[in-house]
């Protein structure tokens, strides 16, 4: 863009942007949307050199017409038909946590049915994700004992859950 072009564009903006903006706000009631329409109108005027060569009154009349057509096109657009403007953002839908709560209660009750030794190993293995070696070190028992307690603890847990109606 040359310096001469920049001056002509600034003059075009100064002469017509305010009245076109007020006209669009009058049509739509949307101040932010009016900015976009004015910008597009000025861009189209800039791309049409014959408009810039006309008298200012004729140029403004042409710009009002272009702005009106842009507003009409926006109202008719598919985007506008599908968007619903609301004052408050709707609440987000959240999944019902009732089932998860009941499952948690069920598992807690089944774990309570285990012996203290079996429960300690099962909780460390499945809820804390410890390895056999880590559990053995933490509980100060041999690794073979950890494996045995885990095996029998899981059997007892399965039985406790079956007694509560949980099936495989």
Secondary structure as GFF3:
##gff-version 3
##sequence-region A 1 168
A	DSSP	alpha_helix	3	28	.	.	.	ID=ss1
A	DSSP	alpha_helix	31	47	.	.	.	ID=ss2
A	DSSP	alpha_helix	49	52	.	.	.	ID=ss3
A	DSSP	alpha_helix	56	76	.	.	.	ID=ss4
A	DSSP	alpha_helix	78	82	.	.	.	ID=ss5
A	DSSP	alpha_helix	98	112	.	.	.	ID=ss6
A	DSSP	alpha_helix	116	126	.	.	.	ID=ss7
A	DSSP	alpha_helix	132	139	.	.	.	ID=ss8
A	DSSP	alpha_helix	143	163	.	.	.	ID=ss9
###
